[in-house]
Amino acid sequence: AGLIVVDHNAYGALTLGEGSRDLLRGERRFPIRRDRGAKVSSSLARGRPQAPTPESDALFQALRAERARLARAQSVPPYVVFHDATLLEMASLRPSSLRDLRAIQGMGEKKLDRYGAAFLAVIEAAEPL
């Protein structure tokens, strides 16, 4: 569809094609086939994370505070630890294990190893729904 182009001058790197800007802005859709029975990650199934619900807001704020604490300790901006979208998904799904946490959007292996236990502790300490 011309959304991604191979740049042979840069050792075969992929670059964004002409129609990609409209797609990234949400002005264009790119339908993809879904295999029957294929499991779709929770973040993809819901689309973009929404604002926290009243039930998840307290947990979201606690997760933001933990993120700020970790970011200060490492002298990095908070988004380097996790983006708000990742925290929103944690607050709404309330993962209870590292395995569950691995399925959260924005949670790679390095971040899981580095921050997983700290964020699970915040989730565990939160008021149950």
Backbone as XML, in Angstrom:
<?xml version="1.0"?>
<chain id="A" units="angstrom">
  <residue number="1" name="ALA">
    <atom name="N" x="0.816" y="-1.201" z="0.000"/>
    <atom name="CA" x="0.000" y="0.000" z="0.000"/>
    <atom name="C" x="0.858" y="1.262" z="0.000"/>
  </residue>
  <residue number="2" name="GLY">
    <atom name="N" x="2.161" y="1.114" z="-0.031"/>
    <atom name="CA" x="3.041" y="2.271" z="-0.073"/>
    <atom name="C" x="3.213" y="2.979" z="1.256"/>
  </residue>
  <residue number="3" name="LEU">
    <atom name="N" x="2.791" y="2.345" z="2.336"/>
    <atom name="CA" x="2.915" y="2.975" z="3.643"/>
    <atom name="C" x="4.325" y="2.844" z="4.202"/>
  </residue>
  <residue number="4" name="ILE">
    <atom name="N" x="4.990" y="1.768" z="3.855"/>
    <atom name="CA" x="6.358" y="1.516" z="4.298"/>
    <atom name="C" x="7.200" y="1.254" z="3.059"/>
  </residue>
  <residue number="5" name="VAL">
    <atom name="N" x="8.375" y="1.875" z="3.010"/>
    <atom name="CA" x="9.250" y="1.786" z="1.849"/>
    <atom name="C" x="10.631" y="1.334" z="2.317"/>
  </residue>
  <residue number="6" name="VAL">
    <atom name="N" x="11.258" y="0.442" z="1.549"/>
    <atom name="CA" x="12.621" y="0.017" z="1.850"/>
    <atom name="C" x="13.585" y="1.049" z="1.290"/>
  </residue>
  <residue number="7" name="ASP">
    <atom name="N" x="14.449" y="1.584" z="2.156"/>
    <atom name="CA" x="15.449" y="2.573" z="1.743"/>
    <atom name="C" x="16.758" y="1.836" z="1.505"/>
  </residue>
  <residue number="8" name="HIS">
    <atom name="N" x="17.052" y="1.544" z="0.241"/>
    <atom name="CA" x="18.247" y="0.778" z="-0.099"/>
    <atom name="C" x="19.537" y="1.563" z="0.137"/>
  </residue>
  <residue number="9" name="ASN">
    <atom name="N" x="19.439" y="2.873" z="0.243"/>
    <atom name="CA" x="20.625" y="3.695" z="0.517"/>
    <atom name="C" x="21.029" y="3.634" z="1.984"/>
  </residue>
  <residue number="10" name="ALA">
    <atom name="N" x="20.138" y="3.192" z="2.829"/>
    <atom name="CA" x="20.411" y="3.126" z="4.269"/>
    <atom name="C" x="20.413" y="1.670" z="4.729"/>
  </residue>
  <residue number="11" name="TYR">
    <atom name="N" x="21.089" y="0.820" z="3.990"/>
    <atom name="CA" x="21.232" y="-0.590" z="4.340"/>
    <atom name="C" x="19.902" y="-1.300" z="4.514"/>
  </residue>
  <residue number="12" name="GLY">
    <atom name="N" x="18.949" y="-0.988" z="3.670"/>
    <atom name="CA" x="17.670" y="-1.690" z="3.691"/>
    <atom name="C" x="16.745" y="-1.261" z="4.816"/>
  </residue>
  <residue number="13" name="ALA">
    <atom name="N" x="16.968" y="-0.098" z="5.374"/>
    <atom name="CA" x="16.115" y="0.396" z="6.449"/>
    <atom name="C" x="14.707" y="0.653" z="5.926"/>
  </residue>
  <residue number="14" name="LEU">
    <atom name="N" x="13.745" y="0.532" z="6.790"/>
    <atom name="CA" x="12.367" y="0.830" z="6.429"/>
    <atom name="C" x="12.085" y="2.289" z="6.767"/>
  </residue>
  <residue number="15" name="THR">
    <atom name="N" x="11.406" y="2.974" z="5.861"/>
    <atom name="CA" x="11.000" y="4.353" z="6.097"/>
    <atom name="C" x="9.509" y="4.470" z="5.819"/>
  </residue>
  <residue number="16" name="LEU">
    <atom name="N" x="8.915" y="5.535" z="6.292"/>
    <atom name="CA" x="7.494" y="5.750" z="6.081"/>
    <atom name="C" x="7.249" y="6.262" z="4.671"/>
  </residue>
  <residue number="17" name="GLY">
    <atom name="N" x="6.237" y="5.696" z="4.031"/>
    <atom name="CA" x="5.870" y="6.104" z="2.681"/>
    <atom name="C" x="4.919" y="7.285" z="2.703"/>
  </residue>
  <residue number="18" name="GLU">
    <atom name="N" x="4.452" y="7.666" z="1.517"/>
    <atom name="CA" x="3.637" y="8.873" z="1.385"/>
    <atom name="C" x="2.314" y="8.810" z="2.140"/>
  </residue>
  <residue number="19" name="GLY">
    <atom name="N" x="1.630" y="7.698" z="2.122"/>
    <atom name="CA" x="0.320" y="7.618" z="2.774"/>
    <atom name="C" x="0.376" y="7.390" z="4.264"/>
  </residue>
  <residue number="20" name="SER">
    <atom name="N" x="1.546" y="7.207" z="4.824"/>
    <atom name="CA" x="1.652" y="6.851" z="6.235"/>
    <atom name="C" x="1.253" y="7.991" z="7.163"/>
  </residue>
  <residue number="21" name="ARG">
    <atom name="N" x="1.498" y="9.217" z="6.777"/>
    <atom name="CA" x="1.156" y="10.356" z="7.647"/>
    <atom name="C" x="-0.342" y="10.374" z="7.932"/>
  </residue>
  <residue number="22" name="ASP">
    <atom name="N" x="-1.162" y="10.187" z="6.888"/>
    <atom name="CA" x="-2.612" y="10.161" z="7.085"/>
    <atom name="C" x="-3.027" y="9.004" z="7.983"/>
  </residue>
  <residue number="23" name="LEU">
    <atom name="N" x="-2.372" y="7.870" z="7.833"/>
    <atom name="CA" x="-2.677" y="6.708" z="8.654"/>
    <atom name="C" x="-2.331" y="6.979" z="10.112"/>
  </residue>
  <residue number="24" name="LEU">
    <atom name="N" x="-1.165" y="7.554" z="10.377"/>
    <atom name="CA" x="-0.741" y="7.833" z="11.746"/>
    <atom name="C" x="-1.619" y="8.884" z="12.413"/>
  </residue>
  <residue number="25" name="ARG">
    <atom name="N" x="-2.160" y="9.796" z="11.640"/>
    <atom name="CA" x="-3.064" y="10.819" z="12.182"/>
    <atom name="C" x="-4.471" y="10.283" z="12.397"/>
  </residue>
  <residue number="26" name="GLY">
    <atom name="N" x="-4.732" y="9.084" z="11.917"/>
    <atom name="CA" x="-6.057" y="8.507" z="12.048"/>
    <atom name="C" x="-7.019" y="8.967" z="10.962"/>
  </residue>
  <residue number="27" name="GLU">
    <atom name="N" x="-6.513" y="9.626" z="9.938"/>
    <atom name="CA" x="-7.349" y="10.111" z="8.848"/>
    <atom name="C" x="-7.568" y="9.043" z="7.784"/>
  </residue>
  <residue number="28" name="ARG">
    <atom name="N" x="-6.822" y="7.976" z="7.854"/>
    <atom name="CA" x="-6.924" y="6.885" z="6.893"/>
    <atom name="C" x="-6.903" y="5.570" z="7.665"/>
  </residue>
  <residue number="29" name="ARG">
    <atom name="N" x="-7.643" y="4.616" z="7.181"/>
    <atom name="CA" x="-7.668" y="3.288" z="7.805"/>
    <atom name="C" x="-6.919" y="2.312" z="6.918"/>
  </residue>
  <residue number="30" name="PHE">
    <atom name="N" x="-6.330" y="1.333" z="7.543"/>
    <atom name="CA" x="-5.651" y="0.282" z="6.807"/>
    <atom name="C" x="-6.168" y="-1.042" z="7.353"/>
  </residue>
  <residue number="31" name="PRO">
    <atom name="N" x="-7.138" y="-1.622" z="6.663"/>
    <atom name="CA" x="-7.706" y="-2.873" z="7.170"/>
    <atom name="C" x="-6.700" y="-4.018" z="7.048"/>
  </residue>
  <residue number="32" name="ILE">
    <atom name="N" x="-6.666" y="-4.828" z="8.064"/>
    <atom name="CA" x="-5.823" y="-6.014" z="8.027"/>
    <atom name="C" x="-6.705" y="-7.222" z="8.287"/>
  </residue>
  <residue number="33" name="ARG">
    <atom name="N" x="-6.281" y="-8.330" z="7.779"/>
    <atom name="CA" x="-7.049" y="-9.554" z="7.958"/>
    <atom name="C" x="-6.764" y="-10.112" z="9.341"/>
  </residue>
  <residue number="34" name="ARG">
    <atom name="N" x="-7.796" y="-10.587" z="10.000"/>
    <atom name="CA" x="-7.650" y="-11.245" z="11.284"/>
    <atom name="C" x="-7.986" y="-12.708" z="11.102"/>
  </residue>
  <residue number="35" name="ASP">
    <atom name="N" x="-7.065" y="-13.565" z="11.475"/>
    <atom name="CA" x="-7.346" y="-14.988" z="11.404"/>
    <atom name="C" x="-8.383" y="-15.356" z="12.451"/>
  </residue>
  <residue number="36" name="ARG">
    <atom name="N" x="-9.252" y="-16.269" z="12.095"/>
    <atom name="CA" x="-10.249" y="-16.726" z="13.059"/>
    <atom name="C" x="-9.539" y="-17.389" z="14.221"/>
  </residue>
  <residue number="37" name="GLY">
    <atom name="N" x="-9.988" y="-17.062" z="15.404"/>
    <atom name="CA" x="-9.409" y="-17.663" z="16.598"/>
    <atom name="C" x="-8.114" y="-17.006" z="17.046"/>
  </residue>
  <residue number="38" name="ALA">
    <atom name="N" x="-7.631" y="-16.037" z="16.284"/>
    <atom name="CA" x="-6.392" y="-15.366" z="16.689"/>
    <atom name="C" x="-6.688" y="-14.477" z="17.878"/>
  </residue>
  <residue number="39" name="LYS">
    <atom name="N" x="-5.829" y="-14.531" z="18.867"/>
    <atom name="CA" x="-5.996" y="-13.713" z="20.046"/>
    <atom name="C" x="-5.422" y="-12.330" z="19.775"/>
  </residue>
  <residue number="40" name="VAL">
    <atom name="N" x="-6.206" y="-11.316" z="20.045"/>
    <atom name="CA" x="-5.782" y="-9.943" z="19.839"/>
    <atom name="C" x="-5.445" y="-9.365" z="21.196"/>
  </residue>
  <residue number="41" name="SER">
    <atom name="N" x="-4.313" y="-8.660" z="21.293"/>
    <atom name="CA" x="-3.940" y="-8.099" z="22.585"/>
    <atom name="C" x="-5.027" y="-7.150" z="23.062"/>
  </residue>
  <residue number="42" name="SER">
    <atom name="N" x="-5.166" y="-7.027" z="24.357"/>
    <atom name="CA" x="-6.235" y="-6.231" z="24.936"/>
    <atom name="C" x="-6.182" y="-4.786" z="24.481"/>
  </residue>
  <residue number="43" name="SER">
    <atom name="N" x="-4.993" y="-4.210" z="24.324"/>
    <atom name="CA" x="-4.893" y="-2.812" z="23.916"/>
    <atom name="C" x="-5.349" y="-2.636" z="22.477"/>
  </residue>
  <residue number="44" name="LEU">
    <atom name="N" x="-5.041" y="-3.597" z="21.601"/>
    <atom name="CA" x="-5.477" y="-3.497" z="20.219"/>
    <atom name="C" x="-6.972" y="-3.704" z="20.107"/>
  </residue>
  <residue number="45" name="ALA">
    <atom name="N" x="-7.517" y="-4.572" z="20.916"/>
    <atom name="CA" x="-8.944" y="-4.848" z="20.854"/>
    <atom name="C" x="-9.760" y="-3.633" z="21.266"/>
  </residue>
  <residue number="46" name="ARG">
    <atom name="N" x="-9.257" y="-2.852" z="22.193"/>
    <atom name="CA" x="-9.987" y="-1.687" z="22.678"/>
    <atom name="C" x="-9.646" y="-0.426" z="21.911"/>
  </residue>
  <residue number="47" name="GLY">
    <atom name="N" x="-8.599" y="-0.426" z="21.132"/>
    <atom name="CA" x="-8.155" y="0.800" z="20.490"/>
    <atom name="C" x="-7.326" y="1.610" z="21.462"/>
  </residue>
  <residue number="48" name="ARG">
    <atom name="N" x="-7.305" y="2.897" z="21.286"/>
    <atom name="CA" x="-6.523" y="3.760" z="22.167"/>
    <atom name="C" x="-7.082" y="3.724" z="23.583"/>
  </residue>
  <residue number="49" name="PRO">
    <atom name="N" x="-6.205" y="3.732" z="24.575"/>
    <atom name="CA" x="-6.691" y="3.761" z="25.956"/>
    <atom name="C" x="-7.508" y="5.024" z="26.211"/>
  </residue>
  <residue number="50" name="GLN">
    <atom name="N" x="-8.559" y="4.870" z="26.955"/>
    <atom name="CA" x="-9.437" y="5.987" z="27.288"/>
    <atom name="C" x="-9.002" y="6.595" z="28.620"/>
  </residue>
  <residue number="51" name="ALA">
    <atom name="N" x="-9.627" y="7.678" z="28.973"/>
    <atom name="CA" x="-9.369" y="8.304" z="30.270"/>
    <atom name="C" x="-9.731" y="7.302" z="31.362"/>
  </residue>
  <residue number="52" name="PRO">
    <atom name="N" x="-9.065" y="7.389" z="32.493"/>
    <atom name="CA" x="-9.369" y="6.436" z="33.555"/>
    <atom name="C" x="-10.807" y="6.585" z="34.040"/>
  </residue>
  <residue number="53" name="THR">
    <atom name="N" x="-11.409" y="5.477" z="34.394"/>
    <atom name="CA" x="-12.753" y="5.492" z="34.967"/>
    <atom name="C" x="-12.619" y="5.881" z="36.436"/>
  </residue>
  <residue number="54" name="PRO">
    <atom name="N" x="-13.719" y="6.252" z="37.079"/>
    <atom name="CA" x="-13.621" y="6.570" z="38.511"/>
    <atom name="C" x="-13.026" y="5.414" z="39.322"/>
  </residue>
  <residue number="55" name="GLU">
    <atom name="N" x="-13.319" y="4.179" z="38.888"/>
    <atom name="CA" x="-12.798" y="3.012" z="39.598"/>
    <atom name="C" x="-11.290" y="2.858" z="39.427"/>
  </residue>
  <residue number="56" name="SER">
    <atom name="N" x="-10.786" y="3.210" z="38.247"/>
    <atom name="CA" x="-9.361" y="3.001" z="37.983"/>
    <atom name="C" x="-8.515" y="4.254" z="38.210"/>
  </residue>
  <residue number="57" name="ASP">
    <atom name="N" x="-9.148" y="5.404" z="38.473"/>
    <atom name="CA" x="-8.393" y="6.650" z="38.594"/>
    <atom name="C" x="-7.423" y="6.634" z="39.770"/>
  </residue>
  <residue number="58" name="ALA">
    <atom name="N" x="-7.837" y="6.128" z="40.909"/>
    <atom name="CA" x="-6.944" y="6.099" z="42.075"/>
    <atom name="C" x="-5.715" y="5.244" z="41.774"/>
  </residue>
  <residue number="59" name="LEU">
    <atom name="N" x="-5.920" y="4.107" z="41.134"/>
    <atom name="CA" x="-4.789" y="3.253" z="40.773"/>
    <atom name="C" x="-3.920" y="3.936" z="39.734"/>
  </residue>
  <residue number="60" name="PHE">
    <atom name="N" x="-4.524" y="4.590" z="38.745"/>
    <atom name="CA" x="-3.763" y="5.307" z="37.733"/>
    <atom name="C" x="-2.873" y="6.365" z="38.381"/>
  </residue>
  <residue number="61" name="GLN">
    <atom name="N" x="-3.416" y="7.103" z="39.335"/>
    <atom name="CA" x="-2.627" y="8.134" z="40.023"/>
    <atom name="C" x="-1.492" y="7.502" z="40.836"/>
  </residue>
  <residue number="62" name="ALA">
    <atom name="N" x="-1.737" y="6.366" z="41.458"/>
    <atom name="CA" x="-0.690" y="5.673" z="42.205"/>
    <atom name="C" x="0.410" y="5.171" z="41.262"/>
  </residue>
  <residue number="63" name="LEU">
    <atom name="N" x="0.014" y="4.675" z="40.097"/>
    <atom name="CA" x="0.999" y="4.230" z="39.105"/>
    <atom name="C" x="1.815" y="5.409" z="38.584"/>
  </residue>
  <residue number="64" name="ARG">
    <atom name="N" x="1.171" y="6.554" z="38.388"/>
    <atom name="CA" x="1.890" y="7.756" z="37.960"/>
    <atom name="C" x="2.894" y="8.194" z="39.017"/>
  </residue>
  <residue number="65" name="ALA">
    <atom name="N" x="2.516" y="8.102" z="40.282"/>
    <atom name="CA" x="3.427" y="8.479" z="41.365"/>
    <atom name="C" x="4.635" y="7.548" z="41.394"/>
  </residue>
  <residue number="66" name="GLU">
    <atom name="N" x="4.409" y="6.263" z="41.189"/>
    <atom name="CA" x="5.529" y="5.302" z="41.158"/>
    <atom name="C" x="6.431" y="5.583" z="39.964"/>
  </residue>
  <residue number="67" name="ARG">
    <atom name="N" x="5.827" y="5.880" z="38.832"/>
    <atom name="CA" x="6.609" y="6.223" z="37.646"/>
    <atom name="C" x="7.459" y="7.459" z="37.909"/>
  </residue>
  <residue number="68" name="ALA">
    <atom name="N" x="6.896" y="8.478" z="38.531"/>
    <atom name="CA" x="7.636" y="9.706" z="38.833"/>
    <atom name="C" x="8.793" y="9.414" z="39.788"/>
  </residue>
  <residue number="69" name="ARG">
    <atom name="N" x="8.553" y="8.570" z="40.772"/>
    <atom name="CA" x="9.607" y="8.211" z="41.729"/>
    <atom name="C" x="10.767" y="7.522" z="41.020"/>
  </residue>
  <residue number="70" name="LEU">
    <atom name="N" x="10.445" y="6.563" z="40.171"/>
    <atom name="CA" x="11.481" y="5.838" z="39.436"/>
    <atom name="C" x="12.217" y="6.756" z="38.460"/>
  </residue>
  <residue number="71" name="ALA">
    <atom name="N" x="11.486" y="7.643" z="37.808"/>
    <atom name="CA" x="12.102" y="8.569" z="36.850"/>
    <atom name="C" x="13.061" y="9.519" z="37.562"/>
  </residue>
  <residue number="72" name="ARG">
    <atom name="N" x="12.652" y="10.041" z="38.719"/>
    <atom name="CA" x="13.549" y="10.920" z="39.483"/>
    <atom name="C" x="14.809" y="10.186" z="39.907"/>
  </residue>
  <residue number="73" name="ALA">
    <atom name="N" x="14.654" y="8.952" z="40.345"/>
    <atom name="CA" x="15.806" y="8.163" z="40.797"/>
    <atom name="C" x="16.803" y="7.914" z="39.662"/>
  </residue>
  <residue number="74" name="GLN">
    <atom name="N" x="16.302" y="7.863" z="38.433"/>
    <atom name="CA" x="17.160" y="7.598" z="37.278"/>
    <atom name="C" x="17.500" y="8.865" z="36.496"/>
  </residue>
  <residue number="75" name="SER">
    <atom name="N" x="16.991" y="10.007" z="36.947"/>
    <atom name="CA" x="17.203" y="11.293" z="36.270"/>
    <atom name="C" x="16.779" y="11.250" z="34.800"/>
  </residue>
  <residue number="76" name="VAL">
    <atom name="N" x="15.584" y="10.709" z="34.574"/>
    <atom name="CA" x="15.017" y="10.656" z="33.229"/>
    <atom name="C" x="13.595" y="11.198" z="33.278"/>
  </residue>
  <residue number="77" name="PRO">
    <atom name="N" x="13.052" y="11.629" z="32.139"/>
    <atom name="CA" x="11.649" y="12.057" z="32.115"/>
    <atom name="C" x="10.734" y="10.854" z="32.388"/>
  </residue>
  <residue number="78" name="PRO">
    <atom name="N" x="9.575" y="11.079" z="32.994"/>
    <atom name="CA" x="8.667" y="9.968" z="33.320"/>
    <atom name="C" x="8.291" y="9.093" z="32.137"/>
  </residue>
  <residue number="79" name="TYR">
    <atom name="N" x="8.131" y="9.675" z="30.944"/>
    <atom name="CA" x="7.709" y="8.867" z="29.795"/>
    <atom name="C" x="8.755" y="7.831" z="29.405"/>
  </residue>
  <residue number="80" name="VAL">
    <atom name="N" x="9.998" y="8.009" z="29.852"/>
    <atom name="CA" x="11.030" y="7.012" z="29.562"/>
    <atom name="C" x="10.726" y="5.721" z="30.332"/>
  </residue>
  <residue number="81" name="VAL">
    <atom name="N" x="10.162" y="5.864" z="31.518"/>
    <atom name="CA" x="9.776" y="4.681" z="32.307"/>
    <atom name="C" x="8.570" y="4.032" z="31.627"/>
  </residue>
  <residue number="82" name="PHE">
    <atom name="N" x="7.453" y="4.740" z="31.533"/>
    <atom name="CA" x="6.257" y="4.280" z="30.819"/>
    <atom name="C" x="5.457" y="5.488" z="30.370"/>
  </residue>
  <residue number="83" name="HIS">
    <atom name="N" x="4.768" y="5.350" z="29.248"/>
    <atom name="CA" x="3.835" y="6.369" z="28.788"/>
    <atom name="C" x="2.531" y="6.239" z="29.571"/>
  </residue>
  <residue number="84" name="ASP">
    <atom name="N" x="1.742" y="7.304" z="29.563"/>
    <atom name="CA" x="0.443" y="7.264" z="30.230"/>
    <atom name="C" x="-0.431" y="6.134" z="29.703"/>
  </residue>
  <residue number="85" name="ALA">
    <atom name="N" x="-0.363" y="5.866" z="28.398"/>
    <atom name="CA" x="-1.189" y="4.802" z="27.813"/>
    <atom name="C" x="-0.906" y="3.463" z="28.480"/>
  </residue>
  <residue number="86" name="THR">
    <atom name="N" x="0.348" y="3.207" z="28.796"/>
    <atom name="CA" x="0.714" y="1.960" z="29.461"/>
    <atom name="C" x="0.146" y="1.933" z="30.873"/>
  </residue>
  <residue number="87" name="LEU">
    <atom name="N" x="0.246" y="3.050" z="31.571"/>
    <atom name="CA" x="-0.295" y="3.118" z="32.929"/>
    <atom name="C" x="-1.818" y="2.995" z="32.930"/>
  </residue>
  <residue number="88" name="LEU">
    <atom name="N" x="-2.475" y="3.605" z="31.931"/>
    <atom name="CA" x="-3.930" y="3.476" z="31.828"/>
    <atom name="C" x="-4.343" y="2.026" z="31.635"/>
  </residue>
  <residue number="89" name="GLU">
    <atom name="N" x="-3.585" y="1.323" z="30.804"/>
    <atom name="CA" x="-3.912" y="-0.082" z="30.576"/>
    <atom name="C" x="-3.677" y="-0.909" z="31.837"/>
  </residue>
  <residue number="90" name="MET">
    <atom name="N" x="-2.601" y="-0.605" z="32.549"/>
    <atom name="CA" x="-2.363" y="-1.299" z="33.825"/>
    <atom name="C" x="-3.511" y="-1.049" z="34.792"/>
  </residue>
  <residue number="91" name="ALA">
    <atom name="N" x="-3.955" y="0.205" z="34.864"/>
    <atom name="CA" x="-5.018" y="0.560" z="35.804"/>
    <atom name="C" x="-6.340" y="-0.114" z="35.449"/>
  </residue>
  <residue number="92" name="SER">
    <atom name="N" x="-6.612" y="-0.261" z="34.167"/>
    <atom name="CA" x="-7.885" y="-0.870" z="33.792"/>
    <atom name="C" x="-7.847" y="-2.390" z="33.838"/>
  </residue>
  <residue number="93" name="LEU">
    <atom name="N" x="-6.720" y="-2.994" z="33.476"/>
    <atom name="CA" x="-6.640" y="-4.461" z="33.454"/>
    <atom name="C" x="-6.197" y="-5.066" z="34.776"/>
  </residue>
  <residue number="94" name="ARG">
    <atom name="N" x="-5.466" y="-4.297" z="35.580"/>
    <atom name="CA" x="-4.973" y="-4.754" z="36.876"/>
    <atom name="C" x="-4.277" y="-6.113" z="36.793"/>
  </residue>
  <residue number="95" name="PRO">
    <atom name="N" x="-3.189" y="-6.198" z="36.052"/>
    <atom name="CA" x="-2.479" y="-7.475" z="35.950"/>
    <atom name="C" x="-1.976" y="-7.908" z="37.322"/>
  </residue>
  <residue number="96" name="SER">
    <atom name="N" x="-1.946" y="-9.225" z="37.541"/>
    <atom name="CA" x="-1.568" y="-9.725" z="38.863"/>
    <atom name="C" x="-0.278" y="-10.539" z="38.850"/>
  </residue>
  <residue number="97" name="SER">
    <atom name="N" x="0.360" y="-10.647" z="37.702"/>
    <atom name="CA" x="1.612" y="-11.396" z="37.610"/>
    <atom name="C" x="2.493" y="-10.779" z="36.528"/>
  </residue>
  <residue number="98" name="LEU">
    <atom name="N" x="3.757" y="-11.154" z="36.539"/>
    <atom name="CA" x="4.658" y="-10.677" z="35.489"/>
    <atom name="C" x="4.189" y="-11.155" z="34.127"/>
  </residue>
  <residue number="99" name="ARG">
    <atom name="N" x="3.631" y="-12.338" z="34.082"/>
    <atom name="CA" x="3.101" y="-12.865" z="32.817"/>
    <atom name="C" x="1.960" y="-11.986" z="32.295"/>
  </residue>
  <residue number="100" name="ASP">
    <atom name="N" x="1.045" y="-11.610" z="33.191"/>
    <atom name="CA" x="-0.057" y="-10.728" z="32.792"/>
    <atom name="C" x="0.476" y="-9.357" z="32.393"/>
  </residue>
  <residue number="101" name="LEU">
    <atom name="N" x="1.463" y="-8.875" z="33.125"/>
    <atom name="CA" x="2.036" y="-7.562" z="32.859"/>
    <atom name="C" x="2.723" y="-7.519" z="31.495"/>
  </residue>
  <residue number="102" name="ARG">
    <atom name="N" x="3.276" y="-8.636" z="31.073"/>
    <atom name="CA" x="3.969" y="-8.727" z="29.779"/>
    <atom name="C" x="3.026" y="-8.408" z="28.617"/>
  </residue>
  <residue number="103" name="ALA">
    <atom name="N" x="1.732" y="-8.650" z="28.775"/>
    <atom name="CA" x="0.755" y="-8.416" z="27.708"/>
    <atom name="C" x="0.355" y="-6.951" z="27.581"/>
  </residue>
  <residue number="104" name="ILE">
    <atom name="N" x="0.798" y="-6.105" z="28.494"/>
    <atom name="CA" x="0.445" y="-4.691" z="28.464"/>
    <atom name="C" x="1.224" y="-3.984" z="27.361"/>
  </residue>
  <residue number="105" name="GLN">
    <atom name="N" x="0.541" y="-3.117" z="26.631"/>
    <atom name="CA" x="1.175" y="-2.333" z="25.568"/>
    <atom name="C" x="2.293" y="-1.482" z="26.174"/>
  </residue>
  <residue number="106" name="GLY">
    <atom name="N" x="3.471" y="-1.510" z="25.550"/>
    <atom name="CA" x="4.594" y="-0.714" z="26.028"/>
    <atom name="C" x="5.471" y="-1.438" z="27.021"/>
  </residue>
  <residue number="107" name="MET">
    <atom name="N" x="5.151" y="-2.702" z="27.292"/>
    <atom name="CA" x="5.908" y="-3.479" z="28.271"/>
    <atom name="C" x="6.815" y="-4.455" z="27.531"/>
  </residue>
  <residue number="108" name="GLY">
    <atom name="N" x="8.058" y="-4.073" z="27.354"/>
    <atom name="CA" x="9.039" y="-4.962" z="26.764"/>
    <atom name="C" x="9.739" y="-5.762" z="27.858"/>
  </residue>
  <residue number="109" name="GLU">
    <atom name="N" x="10.584" y="-6.678" z="27.451"/>
    <atom name="CA" x="11.284" y="-7.531" z="28.417"/>
    <atom name="C" x="12.170" y="-6.730" z="29.363"/>
  </residue>
  <residue number="110" name="LYS">
    <atom name="N" x="12.879" y="-5.732" z="28.837"/>
    <atom name="CA" x="13.758" y="-4.930" z="29.697"/>
    <atom name="C" x="12.962" y="-4.156" z="30.735"/>
  </residue>
  <residue number="111" name="LYS">
    <atom name="N" x="11.867" y="-3.554" z="30.306"/>
    <atom name="CA" x="11.053" y="-2.803" z="31.253"/>
    <atom name="C" x="10.356" y="-3.729" z="32.231"/>
  </residue>
  <residue number="112" name="LEU">
    <atom name="N" x="9.976" y="-4.892" z="31.767"/>
    <atom name="CA" x="9.368" y="-5.871" z="32.664"/>
    <atom name="C" x="10.358" y="-6.258" z="33.754"/>
  </residue>
  <residue number="113" name="ASP">
    <atom name="N" x="11.606" y="-6.541" z="33.367"/>
    <atom name="CA" x="12.629" y="-6.897" z="34.343"/>
    <atom name="C" x="12.939" y="-5.737" z="35.283"/>
  </residue>
  <residue number="114" name="ARG">
    <atom name="N" x="13.036" y="-4.540" z="34.717"/>
    <atom name="CA" x="13.452" y="-3.375" z="35.498"/>
    <atom name="C" x="12.352" y="-2.855" z="36.414"/>
  </residue>
  <residue number="115" name="TYR">
    <atom name="N" x="11.103" y="-2.806" z="35.915"/>
    <atom name="CA" x="10.039" y="-2.132" z="36.656"/>
    <atom name="C" x="8.855" y="-3.020" z="37.043"/>
  </residue>
  <residue number="116" name="GLY">
    <atom name="N" x="8.795" y="-4.217" z="36.505"/>
    <atom name="CA" x="7.612" y="-5.051" z="36.701"/>
    <atom name="C" x="7.211" y="-5.252" z="38.143"/>
  </residue>
  <residue number="117" name="ALA">
    <atom name="N" x="8.153" y="-5.639" z="38.980"/>
    <atom name="CA" x="7.836" y="-5.921" z="40.387"/>
    <atom name="C" x="7.326" y="-4.676" z="41.098"/>
  </residue>
  <residue number="118" name="ALA">
    <atom name="N" x="7.912" y="-3.524" z="40.813"/>
    <atom name="CA" x="7.499" y="-2.285" z="41.477"/>
    <atom name="C" x="6.059" y="-1.925" z="41.117"/>
  </residue>
  <residue number="119" name="PHE">
    <atom name="N" x="5.703" y="-2.066" z="39.839"/>
    <atom name="CA" x="4.350" y="-1.705" z="39.426"/>
    <atom name="C" x="3.332" y="-2.753" z="39.862"/>
  </residue>
  <residue number="120" name="LEU">
    <atom name="N" x="3.726" y="-4.009" z="39.911"/>
    <atom name="CA" x="2.819" y="-5.034" z="40.431"/>
    <atom name="C" x="2.522" y="-4.780" z="41.905"/>
  </residue>
  <residue number="121" name="ALA">
    <atom name="N" x="3.523" y="-4.313" z="42.655"/>
    <atom name="CA" x="3.306" y="-4.000" z="44.071"/>
    <atom name="C" x="2.296" y="-2.879" z="44.239"/>
  </residue>
  <residue number="122" name="VAL">
    <atom name="N" x="2.365" y="-1.875" z="43.358"/>
    <atom name="CA" x="1.399" y="-0.767" z="43.423"/>
    <atom name="C" x="0.001" y="-1.296" z="43.104"/>
  </residue>
  <residue number="123" name="ILE">
    <atom name="N" x="-0.114" y="-2.136" z="42.100"/>
    <atom name="CA" x="-1.416" y="-2.693" z="41.723"/>
    <atom name="C" x="-1.970" y="-3.559" z="42.840"/>
  </residue>
  <residue number="124" name="GLU">
    <atom name="N" x="-1.120" y="-4.370" z="43.448"/>
    <atom name="CA" x="-1.550" y="-5.248" z="44.536"/>
    <atom name="C" x="-2.012" y="-4.452" z="45.744"/>
  </residue>
  <residue number="125" name="ALA">
    <atom name="N" x="-1.371" y="-3.321" z="46.004"/>
    <atom name="CA" x="-1.724" y="-2.496" z="47.167"/>
    <atom name="C" x="-2.976" y="-1.661" z="46.945"/>
  </residue>
  <residue number="126" name="ALA">
    <atom name="N" x="-3.442" y="-1.585" z="45.698"/>
    <atom name="CA" x="-4.617" y="-0.755" z="45.383"/>
    <atom name="C" x="-5.879" y="-1.364" z="45.940"/>
  </residue>
  <residue number="127" name="GLU">
    <atom name="N" x="-6.836" y="-0.493" z="46.156"/>
    <atom name="CA" x="-8.151" y="-0.943" z="46.630"/>
    <atom name="C" x="-8.778" y="-1.852" z="45.594"/>
  </residue>
  <residue number="128" name="PRO">
    <atom name="N" x="-9.344" y="-2.984" z="46.005"/>
    <atom name="CA" x="-10.015" y="-3.847" z="45.022"/>
    <atom name="C" x="-11.271" y="-3.157" z="44.483"/>
  </residue>
  <residue number="129" name="LEU">
    <atom name="N" x="-11.639" y="-3.555" z="43.262"/>
    <atom name="CA" x="-12.838" y="-2.958" z="42.646"/>
    <atom name="C" x="-14.086" y="-3.460" z="43.300"/>
  </residue>
</chain>
